Structures are given as C-alpha cells and as structure tokens.
Amino acid sequence: MDDLFPNPFLLAGGALSAIAALLHLGCIRYGAPWYRFFGAGERMARLAEAGSPVATLVTLAIATVLGLWALYALLAGLGLPLPLTRPVLCLVTAVYLLRGLGGLLLVKRGLGRSAAFWLWSSAICLTLGGLHLVGLSQVWSAIQGT
C-alpha cells in the first residue's frame, strides 16, 4: 500500500460525515426534540410533531447525501477510490467550506436559528472541509483518473 494510505484526514472526514448522517437519521427516529436540539429550526420540529412526511423526506435526503460523502472519503482514505472520487471530494470539500463560511455570515441574521447554531454548525463544517481539503491534497495524484 502506498505511503499516502491510509489517509487519516480523509478517514476522519468520512467518519464525521457518517456520524452526521446517523444523527440525521436519529432526528427522523426521535422526532421534534432532536430537531430542536440539533438546531433544525422550529418549522422542522413542528412538521415532525405533526407527522408531516416533509421533515422525514428532507432529513432522509440530507442523511443520504452525507452517507455518500462519508463513503467516498472513507474509501479514498483507504486507497480504494470510487469512480469520480476527485470531482466528488472536490465538491464535498467546497460545500463544507462554503457552508462553514456562509454560516458565519448568518450569525446576526438568524433566519430562525440561534447565533449558537450558526457558530457551532459553521465550526463543524469548516473542520470537515479542512479535513477533506488536507486529505484530498495529500492523495490528489494517487486518485488521478477516478
């Protein structure tokens, strides 16, 4: 196995994305209290309380995307890249970093969420984006053509 693998940055980023996916599934399972605790907003919590499929479908879509991102990062971190690994991990990295920076701009506006939510979620997204960025830069040439 190449000296670049296993890549701890991509493995950590993938593991954290997987945890985020599982937490989203927990929101579906445990309902409004979890939506509120994790800062999804009162609208989502009320939809969950009302039994609306909207909260479930939106949250399931997010969990699915996070799960796919986790899979790509974990396999790339092990040196077993999937097809399109480079563009997918570039997209994942960009989304995490942009979400993290964008969230910092929303601290004062709120948009139905607390300043603490925006600060914590931005810190988490910037951390995930940073892990992906460092890991991706380290394995860039090794995953060429994927």
VMD Tcl script that builds the backbone (N, CA, C; Angstrom):
set m [mol new atoms 438]
animate dup $m
set s [atomselect $m all]
$s set {name element resname resid chain x y z} {
  {N N MET 1 A 0.846 -1.179 0.000}
  {CA C MET 1 A 0.000 0.000 0.000}
  {C C MET 1 A 0.892 1.243 0.000}
  {N N ASP 2 A 0.506 2.245 -0.710}
  {CA C ASP 2 A 1.223 3.497 -0.839}
  {C C ASP 2 A 1.359 4.180 0.527}
  {N N ASP 3 A 2.422 4.996 0.684}
  {CA C ASP 3 A 2.628 5.736 1.933}
  {C C ASP 3 A 1.502 6.721 2.219}
  {N N LEU 4 A 0.717 7.063 1.202}
  {CA C LEU 4 A -0.374 8.025 1.382}
  {C C LEU 4 A -1.591 7.401 2.053}
  {N N PHE 5 A -1.596 6.080 2.145}
  {CA C PHE 5 A -2.778 5.389 2.663}
  {C C PHE 5 A -2.384 4.513 3.840}
  {N N PRO 6 A -3.188 4.384 4.841}
  {CA C PRO 6 A -4.453 5.094 4.984}
  {C C PRO 6 A -4.219 6.576 5.263}
  {N N ASN 7 A -5.134 7.388 4.805}
  {CA C ASN 7 A -5.036 8.829 4.977}
  {C C ASN 7 A -5.918 9.253 6.153}
  {N N PRO 8 A -5.311 9.656 7.270}
  {CA C PRO 8 A -6.098 9.960 8.474}
  {C C PRO 8 A -7.062 11.134 8.299}
  {N N PHE 9 A -6.740 12.072 7.428}
  {CA C PHE 9 A -7.607 13.234 7.243}
  {C C PHE 9 A -8.903 12.845 6.528}
  {N N LEU 10 A -8.772 12.055 5.468}
  {CA C LEU 10 A -9.976 11.602 4.768}
  {C C LEU 10 A -10.767 10.607 5.616}
  {N N LEU 11 A -10.062 9.766 6.367}
  {CA C LEU 11 A -10.765 8.824 7.247}
  {C C LEU 11 A -11.534 9.579 8.332}
  {N N ALA 12 A -10.925 10.594 8.906}
  {CA C ALA 12 A -11.616 11.390 9.932}
  {C C ALA 12 A -12.790 12.146 9.325}
  {N N GLY 13 A -12.574 12.764 8.162}
  {CA C GLY 13 A -13.660 13.479 7.490}
  {C C GLY 13 A -14.809 12.549 7.140}
  {N N GLY 14 A -14.483 11.376 6.636}
  {CA C GLY 14 A -15.514 10.400 6.295}
  {C C GLY 14 A -16.258 9.901 7.521}
  {N N ALA 15 A -15.526 9.633 8.594}
  {CA C ALA 15 A -16.167 9.165 9.828}
  {C C ALA 15 A -17.103 10.226 10.393}
  {N N LEU 16 A -16.674 11.478 10.364}
  {CA C LEU 16 A -17.525 12.559 10.879}
  {C C LEU 16 A -18.748 12.783 9.995}
  {N N SER 17 A -18.591 12.624 8.696}
  {CA C SER 17 A -19.757 12.722 7.807}
  {C C SER 17 A -20.730 11.585 8.105}
  {N N ALA 18 A -20.192 10.391 8.373}
  {CA C ALA 18 A -21.052 9.251 8.711}
  {C C ALA 18 A -21.803 9.500 10.013}
  {N N ILE 19 A -21.128 10.078 10.987}
  {CA C ILE 19 A -21.788 10.414 12.255}
  {C C ILE 19 A -22.899 11.429 12.012}
  {N N ALA 20 A -22.619 12.425 11.184}
  {CA C ALA 20 A -23.644 13.426 10.865}
  {C C ALA 20 A -24.845 12.773 10.190}
  {N N ALA 21 A -24.586 11.814 9.293}
  {CA C ALA 21 A -25.687 11.100 8.636}
  {C C ALA 21 A -26.514 10.339 9.670}
  {N N LEU 22 A -25.846 9.670 10.593}
  {CA C LEU 22 A -26.558 8.922 11.635}
  {C C LEU 22 A -27.360 9.839 12.549}
  {N N LEU 23 A -26.818 11.005 12.859}
  {CA C LEU 23 A -27.565 11.963 13.687}
  {C C LEU 23 A -28.821 12.443 12.970}
  {N N HIS 24 A -28.735 12.615 11.670}
  {CA C HIS 24 A -29.930 12.991 10.905}
  {C C HIS 24 A -30.973 11.883 10.952}
  {N N LEU 25 A -30.512 10.636 10.854}
  {CA C LEU 25 A -31.455 9.517 10.983}
  {C C LEU 25 A -32.058 9.482 12.383}
  {N N GLY 26 A -31.269 9.866 13.379}
  {CA C GLY 26 A -31.788 9.964 14.743}
  {C C GLY 26 A -32.898 10.990 14.845}
  {N N CYS 27 A -32.767 12.089 14.110}
  {CA C CYS 27 A -33.834 13.104 14.108}
  {C C CYS 27 A -35.131 12.504 13.572}
  {N N ILE 28 A -35.022 11.686 12.542}
  {CA C ILE 28 A -36.218 11.046 11.997}
  {C C ILE 28 A -36.812 10.110 13.041}
  {N N ARG 29 A -35.966 9.344 13.680}
  {CA C ARG 29 A -36.438 8.348 14.653}
  {C C ARG 29 A -37.016 8.980 15.913}
  {N N TYR 30 A -36.323 10.005 16.440}
  {CA C TYR 30 A -36.709 10.557 17.746}
  {C C TYR 30 A -37.504 11.851 17.665}
  {N N GLY 31 A -37.684 12.374 16.462}
  {CA C GLY 31 A -38.622 13.457 16.237}
  {C C GLY 31 A -38.223 14.845 16.701}
  {N N ALA 32 A -39.258 15.607 17.027}
  {CA C ALA 32 A -39.127 17.042 17.295}
  {C C ALA 32 A -38.055 17.401 18.322}
  {N N PRO 33 A -37.927 16.673 19.427}
  {CA C PRO 33 A -36.875 17.063 20.381}
  {C C PRO 33 A -35.470 17.040 19.766}
  {N N TRP 34 A -35.228 16.070 18.913}
  {CA C TRP 34 A -33.920 16.010 18.260}
  {C C TRP 34 A -33.770 17.126 17.228}
  {N N TYR 35 A -34.808 17.395 16.469}
  {CA C TYR 35 A -34.743 18.504 15.521}
  {C C TYR 35 A -34.422 19.799 16.258}
  {N N ARG 36 A -35.076 20.017 17.384}
  {CA C ARG 36 A -34.826 21.240 18.164}
  {C C ARG 36 A -33.411 21.251 18.731}
  {N N PHE 37 A -32.998 20.138 19.313}
  {CA C PHE 37 A -31.678 20.085 19.937}
  {C C PHE 37 A -30.570 20.379 18.930}
  {N N PHE 38 A -30.698 19.819 17.737}
  {CA C PHE 38 A -29.650 19.994 16.737}
  {C C PHE 38 A -29.834 21.250 15.879}
  {N N GLY 39 A -30.837 22.058 16.202}
  {CA C GLY 39 A -30.969 23.363 15.574}
  {C C GLY 39 A -31.598 23.379 14.205}
  {N N ALA 40 A -32.408 22.381 13.894}
  {CA C ALA 40 A -33.032 22.332 12.575}
  {C C ALA 40 A -34.064 23.433 12.381}
  {N N GLY 41 A -34.478 24.037 13.447}
  {CA C GLY 41 A -35.466 25.108 13.363}
  {C C GLY 41 A -36.838 24.647 13.813}
  {N N GLU 42 A -37.591 25.588 14.282}
  {CA C GLU 42 A -38.915 25.278 14.826}
  {C C GLU 42 A -39.860 24.738 13.756}
  {N N ARG 43 A -39.719 25.219 12.544}
  {CA C ARG 43 A -40.597 24.739 11.464}
  {C C ARG 43 A -40.432 23.233 11.264}
  {N N MET 44 A -39.184 22.773 11.201}
  {CA C MET 44 A -38.956 21.332 11.017}
  {C C MET 44 A -39.452 20.546 12.224}
  {N N ALA 45 A -39.242 21.083 13.409}
  {CA C ALA 45 A -39.706 20.394 14.622}
  {C C ALA 45 A -41.230 20.277 14.606}
  {N N ARG 46 A -41.905 21.333 14.206}
  {CA C ARG 46 A -43.376 21.289 14.153}
  {C C ARG 46 A -43.876 20.337 13.066}
  {N N LEU 47 A -43.191 20.311 11.947}
  {CA C LEU 47 A -43.559 19.353 10.897}
  {C C LEU 47 A -43.420 17.915 11.415}
  {N N ALA 48 A -42.355 17.662 12.140}
  {CA C ALA 48 A -42.151 16.326 12.705}
  {C C ALA 48 A -43.242 15.991 13.715}
  {N N GLU 49 A -43.579 16.964 14.568}
  {CA C GLU 49 A -44.638 16.747 15.558}
  {C C GLU 49 A -45.980 16.454 14.892}
  {N N ALA 50 A -46.218 17.109 13.770}
  {CA C ALA 50 A -47.487 16.939 13.057}
  {C C ALA 50 A -47.512 15.657 12.220}
  {N N GLY 51 A -46.387 14.952 12.170}
  {CA C GLY 51 A -46.340 13.729 11.382}
  {C C GLY 51 A -46.220 13.971 9.890}
  {N N SER 52 A -45.813 15.176 9.518}
  {CA C SER 52 A -45.658 15.510 8.105}
  {C C SER 52 A -44.506 14.715 7.493}
  {N N PRO 53 A -44.703 14.200 6.299}
  {CA C PRO 53 A -43.602 13.483 5.643}
  {C C PRO 53 A -42.490 14.425 5.171}
  {N N VAL 54 A -42.752 15.722 5.135}
  {CA C VAL 54 A -41.754 16.674 4.639}
  {C C VAL 54 A -40.481 16.624 5.491}
  {N N ALA 55 A -40.644 16.681 6.808}
  {CA C ALA 55 A -39.477 16.646 7.694}
  {C C ALA 55 A -38.679 15.366 7.473}
  {N N THR 56 A -39.374 14.259 7.375}
  {CA C THR 56 A -38.701 12.976 7.169}
  {C C THR 56 A -37.982 12.939 5.832}
  {N N LEU 57 A -38.638 13.361 4.762}
  {CA C LEU 57 A -38.038 13.295 3.429}
  {C C LEU 57 A -36.831 14.223 3.297}
  {N N VAL 58 A -36.941 15.435 3.819}
  {CA C VAL 58 A -35.817 16.377 3.760}
  {C C VAL 58 A -34.633 15.827 4.554}
  {N N THR 59 A -34.909 15.342 5.749}
  {CA C THR 59 A -33.850 14.830 6.610}
  {C C THR 59 A -33.239 13.558 6.035}
  {N N LEU 60 A -34.053 12.704 5.455}
  {CA C LEU 60 A -33.546 11.493 4.821}
  {C C LEU 60 A -32.662 11.825 3.619}
  {N N ALA 61 A -33.039 12.834 2.864}
  {CA C ALA 61 A -32.211 13.256 1.729}
  {C C ALA 61 A -30.851 13.753 2.209}
  {N N ILE 62 A -30.854 14.554 3.265}
  {CA C ILE 62 A -29.592 15.055 3.819}
  {C C ILE 62 A -28.748 13.900 4.339}
  {N N ALA 63 A -29.364 12.966 5.059}
  {CA C ALA 63 A -28.635 11.808 5.586}
  {C C ALA 63 A -28.037 10.970 4.462}
  {N N THR 64 A -28.770 10.822 3.379}
  {CA C THR 64 A -28.276 10.046 2.237}
  {C C THR 64 A -27.058 10.707 1.612}
  {N N VAL 65 A -27.141 12.008 1.408}
  {CA C VAL 65 A -26.010 12.741 0.831}
  {C C VAL 65 A -24.797 12.635 1.753}
  {N N LEU 66 A -25.002 12.865 3.033}
  {CA C LEU 66 A -23.888 12.768 3.986}
  {C C LEU 66 A -23.304 11.352 4.003}
  {N N GLY 67 A -24.153 10.352 3.900}
  {CA C GLY 67 A -23.682 8.971 3.856}
  {C C GLY 67 A -22.835 8.685 2.627}
  {N N LEU 68 A -23.260 9.208 1.486}
  {CA C LEU 68 A -22.468 9.040 0.259}
  {C C LEU 68 A -21.133 9.764 0.366}
  {N N TRP 69 A -21.157 10.959 0.929}
  {CA C TRP 69 A -19.910 11.701 1.125}
  {C C TRP 69 A -18.977 10.918 2.037}
  {N N ALA 70 A -19.528 10.329 3.092}
  {CA C ALA 70 A -18.725 9.528 4.016}
  {C C ALA 70 A -18.088 8.355 3.280}
  {N N LEU 71 A -18.868 7.670 2.470}
  {CA C LEU 71 A -18.369 6.514 1.725}
  {C C LEU 71 A -17.205 6.904 0.812}
  {N N TYR 72 A -17.376 7.994 0.069}
  {CA C TYR 72 A -16.321 8.451 -0.832}
  {C C TYR 72 A -15.047 8.793 -0.069}
  {N N ALA 73 A -15.179 9.530 1.040}
  {CA C ALA 73 A -13.997 9.934 1.796}
  {C C ALA 73 A -13.325 8.732 2.457}
  {N N LEU 74 A -14.119 7.848 3.040}
  {CA C LEU 74 A -13.541 6.683 3.714}
  {C C LEU 74 A -12.799 5.786 2.732}
  {N N LEU 75 A -13.411 5.488 1.596}
  {CA C LEU 75 A -12.752 4.617 0.626}
  {C C LEU 75 A -11.520 5.285 0.013}
  {N N ALA 76 A -11.609 6.579 -0.266}
  {CA C ALA 76 A -10.432 7.291 -0.775}
  {C C ALA 76 A -9.327 7.295 0.276}
  {N N GLY 77 A -9.708 7.446 1.537}
  {CA C GLY 77 A -8.732 7.436 2.622}
  {C C GLY 77 A -8.041 6.098 2.796}
  {N N LEU 78 A -8.691 5.042 2.346}
  {CA C LEU 78 A -8.101 3.703 2.396}
  {C C LEU 78 A -7.357 3.338 1.117}
  {N N GLY 79 A -7.398 4.229 0.126}
  {CA C GLY 79 A -6.739 3.959 -1.146}
  {C C GLY 79 A -7.578 3.128 -2.087}
  {N N LEU 80 A -8.881 3.133 -1.868}
  {CA C LEU 80 A -9.814 2.374 -2.703}
  {C C LEU 80 A -10.846 3.315 -3.326}
  {N N PRO 81 A -10.401 4.265 -4.125}
  {CA C PRO 81 A -11.317 5.293 -4.630}
  {C C PRO 81 A -12.412 4.736 -5.533}
  {N N LEU 82 A -13.580 5.310 -5.391}
  {CA C LEU 82 A -14.725 5.005 -6.252}
  {C C LEU 82 A -14.604 5.812 -7.537}
  {N N PRO 83 A -15.421 5.492 -8.546}
  {CA C PRO 83 A -15.443 6.330 -9.750}
  {C C PRO 83 A -15.799 7.785 -9.379}
  {N N LEU 84 A -15.168 8.701 -10.045}
  {CA C LEU 84 A -15.407 10.140 -9.866}
  {C C LEU 84 A -14.997 10.649 -8.487}
  {N N THR 85 A -14.057 9.972 -7.841}
  {CA C THR 85 A -13.651 10.386 -6.498}
  {C C THR 85 A -13.120 11.810 -6.474}
  {N N ARG 86 A -12.272 12.154 -7.413}
  {CA C ARG 86 A -11.716 13.513 -7.411}
  {C C ARG 86 A -12.817 14.582 -7.463}
  {N N PRO 87 A -13.694 14.557 -8.473}
  {CA C PRO 87 A -14.713 15.615 -8.506}
  {C C PRO 87 A -15.673 15.555 -7.325}
  {N N VAL 88 A -16.017 14.358 -6.861}
  {CA C VAL 88 A -16.937 14.259 -5.724}
  {C C VAL 88 A -16.295 14.857 -4.479}
  {N N LEU 89 A -15.037 14.486 -4.194}
  {CA C LEU 89 A -14.397 15.027 -2.992}
  {C C LEU 89 A -14.113 16.521 -3.112}
  {N N CYS 90 A -13.883 16.997 -4.324}
  {CA C CYS 90 A -13.749 18.453 -4.515}
  {C C CYS 90 A -15.070 19.143 -4.181}
  {N N LEU 91 A -16.165 18.572 -4.645}
  {CA C LEU 91 A -17.483 19.130 -4.354}
  {C C LEU 91 A -17.781 19.091 -2.859}
  {N N VAL 92 A -17.511 17.961 -2.228}
  {CA C VAL 92 A -17.752 17.814 -0.787}
  {C C VAL 92 A -16.961 18.862 -0.019}
  {N N THR 93 A -15.696 18.980 -0.352}
  {CA C THR 93 A -14.825 19.951 0.313}
  {C C THR 93 A -15.368 21.366 0.135}
  {N N ALA 94 A -15.727 21.706 -1.081}
  {CA C ALA 94 A -16.249 23.046 -1.361}
  {C C ALA 94 A -17.551 23.310 -0.608}
  {N N VAL 95 A -18.449 22.336 -0.596}
  {CA C VAL 95 A -19.730 22.531 0.097}
  {C C VAL 95 A -19.501 22.744 1.581}
  {N N TYR 96 A -18.668 21.911 2.200}
  {CA C TYR 96 A -18.405 22.080 3.630}
  {C C TYR 96 A -17.779 23.444 3.927}
  {N N LEU 97 A -16.779 23.841 3.141}
  {CA C LEU 97 A -16.115 25.119 3.399}
  {C C LEU 97 A -17.047 26.304 3.146}
  {N N LEU 98 A -17.798 26.255 2.054}
  {CA C LEU 98 A -18.726 27.355 1.762}
  {C C LEU 98 A -19.843 27.438 2.795}
  {N N ARG 99 A -20.353 26.282 3.233}
  {CA C ARG 99 A -21.388 26.280 4.269}
  {C C ARG 99 A -20.839 26.846 5.573}
  {N N GLY 100 A -19.612 26.470 5.898}
  {CA C GLY 100 A -18.995 26.978 7.114}
  {C C GLY 100 A -18.803 28.482 7.081}
  {N N LEU 101 A -18.279 28.990 5.981}
  {CA C LEU 101 A -18.082 30.437 5.848}
  {C C LEU 101 A -19.417 31.171 5.746}
  {N N GLY 102 A -20.342 30.620 4.972}
  {CA C GLY 102 A -21.658 31.243 4.812}
  {C C GLY 102 A -22.408 31.323 6.128}
  {N N GLY 103 A -22.297 30.276 6.924}
  {CA C GLY 103 A -22.973 30.271 8.224}
  {C C GLY 103 A -22.472 31.378 9.133}
  {N N LEU 104 A -21.184 31.684 9.044}
  {CA C LEU 104 A -20.641 32.771 9.867}
  {C C LEU 104 A -21.257 34.117 9.491}
  {N N LEU 105 A -21.609 34.248 8.211}
  {CA C LEU 105 A -22.244 35.483 7.759}
  {C C LEU 105 A -23.693 35.601 8.234}
  {N N LEU 106 A -24.277 34.476 8.638}
  {CA C LEU 106 A -25.682 34.464 9.043}
  {C C LEU 106 A -25.893 34.565 10.551}
  {N N VAL 107 A -24.812 34.667 11.303}
  {CA C VAL 107 A -24.921 34.700 12.768}
  {C C VAL 107 A -25.854 35.816 13.218}
  {N N LYS 108 A -25.707 36.996 12.660}
  {CA C LYS 108 A -26.538 38.132 13.087}
  {C C LYS 108 A -27.934 38.124 12.480}
  {N N ARG 109 A -28.080 37.510 11.325}
  {CA C ARG 109 A -29.397 37.473 10.668}
  {C C ARG 109 A -30.306 36.426 11.272}
  {N N GLY 110 A -29.735 35.343 11.751}
  {CA C GLY 110 A -30.503 34.308 12.420}
  {C C GLY 110 A -31.258 33.371 11.516}
  {N N LEU 111 A -32.208 33.903 10.768}
  {CA C LEU 111 A -33.060 33.105 9.887}
  {C C LEU 111 A -33.752 31.968 10.633}
  {N N GLY 112 A -34.238 32.277 11.831}
  {CA C GLY 112 A -34.974 31.286 12.608}
  {C C GLY 112 A -34.107 30.364 13.436}
  {N N ARG 113 A -32.822 30.624 13.454}
  {CA C ARG 113 A -31.908 29.809 14.250}
  {C C ARG 113 A -31.069 30.721 15.135}
  {N N SER 114 A -30.554 30.168 16.200}
  {CA C SER 114 A -29.774 30.958 17.156}
  {C C SER 114 A -28.370 31.232 16.615}
  {N N ALA 115 A -27.747 32.243 17.205}
  {CA C ALA 115 A -26.354 32.535 16.862}
  {C C ALA 115 A -25.472 31.338 17.206}
  {N N ALA 116 A -25.779 30.666 18.308}
  {CA C ALA 116 A -25.002 29.486 18.704}
  {C C ALA 116 A -25.076 28.402 17.631}
  {N N PHE 117 A -26.269 28.201 17.057}
  {CA C PHE 117 A -26.409 27.206 15.990}
  {C C PHE 117 A -25.477 27.540 14.831}
  {N N TRP 118 A -25.523 28.806 14.381}
  {CA C TRP 118 A -24.705 29.184 13.234}
  {C C TRP 118 A -23.223 29.056 13.548}
  {N N LEU 119 A -22.807 29.427 14.754}
  {CA C LEU 119 A -21.398 29.332 15.113}
  {C C LEU 119 A -20.935 27.876 15.201}
  {N N TRP 120 A -21.695 27.052 15.909}
  {CA C TRP 120 A -21.320 25.644 16.054}
  {C C TRP 120 A -21.351 24.910 14.716}
  {N N SER 121 A -22.419 25.081 13.956}
  {CA C SER 121 A -22.514 24.363 12.688}
  {C C SER 121 A -21.445 24.844 11.711}
  {N N SER 122 A -21.125 26.125 11.761}
  {CA C SER 122 A -20.063 26.637 10.889}
  {C C SER 122 A -18.711 26.066 11.295}
  {N N ALA 123 A -18.452 25.995 12.586}
  {CA C ALA 123 A -17.184 25.418 13.058}
  {C C ALA 123 A -17.072 23.954 12.631}
  {N N ILE 124 A -18.166 23.225 12.747}
  {CA C ILE 124 A -18.167 21.814 12.343}
  {C C ILE 124 A -17.914 21.691 10.840}
  {N N CYS 125 A -18.618 22.491 10.056}
  {CA C CYS 125 A -18.456 22.422 8.593}
  {C C CYS 125 A -17.056 22.847 8.166}
  {N N LEU 126 A -16.503 23.879 8.799}
  {CA C LEU 126 A -15.146 24.301 8.458}
  {C C LEU 126 A -14.126 23.222 8.835}
  {N N THR 127 A -14.350 22.558 9.951}
  {CA C THR 127 A -13.467 21.458 10.344}
  {C C THR 127 A -13.540 20.323 9.328}
  {N N LEU 128 A -14.759 19.941 8.958}
  {CA C LEU 128 A -14.929 18.871 7.967}
  {C C LEU 128 A -14.319 19.272 6.625}
  {N N GLY 129 A -14.564 20.490 6.206}
  {CA C GLY 129 A -13.987 20.966 4.950}
  {C C GLY 129 A -12.468 20.973 4.995}
  {N N GLY 130 A -11.913 21.389 6.129}
  {CA C GLY 130 A -10.462 21.395 6.289}
  {C C GLY 130 A -9.865 20.002 6.238}
  {N N LEU 131 A -10.514 19.047 6.922}
  {CA C LEU 131 A -10.045 17.660 6.887}
  {C C LEU 131 A -10.049 17.124 5.455}
  {N N HIS 132 A -11.138 17.382 4.747}
  {CA C HIS 132 A -11.230 16.922 3.361}
  {C C HIS 132 A -10.183 17.605 2.478}
  {N N LEU 133 A -9.981 18.890 2.682}
  {CA C LEU 133 A -9.022 19.637 1.867}
  {C C LEU 133 A -7.603 19.105 2.054}
  {N N VAL 134 A -7.202 18.924 3.311}
  {CA C VAL 134 A -5.852 18.415 3.572}
  {C C VAL 134 A -5.714 16.990 3.028}
  {N N GLY 135 A -6.684 16.144 3.337}
  {CA C GLY 135 A -6.624 14.761 2.861}
  {C C GLY 135 A -6.609 14.667 1.348}
  {N N LEU 136 A -7.469 15.423 0.716}
  {CA C LEU 136 A -7.542 15.405 -0.744}
  {C C LEU 136 A -6.241 15.896 -1.365}
  {N N SER 137 A -5.664 16.944 -0.794}
  {CA C SER 137 A -4.402 17.454 -1.343}
  {C C SER 137 A -3.285 16.417 -1.216}
  {N N GLN 138 A -3.333 15.600 -0.162}
  {CA C GLN 138 A -2.297 14.590 0.034}
  {C C GLN 138 A -2.422 13.409 -0.924}
  {N N VAL 139 A -3.623 13.088 -1.331}
  {CA C VAL 139 A -3.819 11.909 -2.196}
  {C C VAL 139 A -4.170 12.286 -3.635}
  {N N TRP 140 A -4.113 13.566 -3.950}
  {CA C TRP 140 A -4.553 14.054 -5.244}
  {C C TRP 140 A -3.976 13.252 -6.409}
  {N N SER 141 A -2.667 13.092 -6.445}
  {CA C SER 141 A -2.064 12.384 -7.584}
  {C C SER 141 A -2.357 10.892 -7.551}
  {N N ALA 142 A -2.549 10.336 -6.363}
  {CA C ALA 142 A -2.819 8.901 -6.250}
  {C C ALA 142 A -4.233 8.538 -6.718}
  {N N ILE 143 A -5.141 9.496 -6.704}
  {CA C ILE 143 A -6.521 9.204 -7.144}
  {C C ILE 143 A -6.793 9.801 -8.514}
  {N N GLN 144 A -5.734 10.086 -9.243}
  {CA C GLN 144 A -5.864 10.639 -10.590}
  {C C GLN 144 A -6.661 9.675 -11.454}
  {N N GLY 145 A -7.566 10.222 -12.219}
  {CA C GLY 145 A -8.352 9.421 -13.147}
  {C C GLY 145 A -9.578 8.792 -12.533}
  {N N THR 146 A -9.810 9.046 -11.260}
  {CA C THR 146 A -11.016 8.478 -10.643}
  {C C THR 146 A -12.076 9.527 -10.501}
}
mol reanalyze $m
mol bondsrecalc $m
mol representation Tube
mol addrep $m
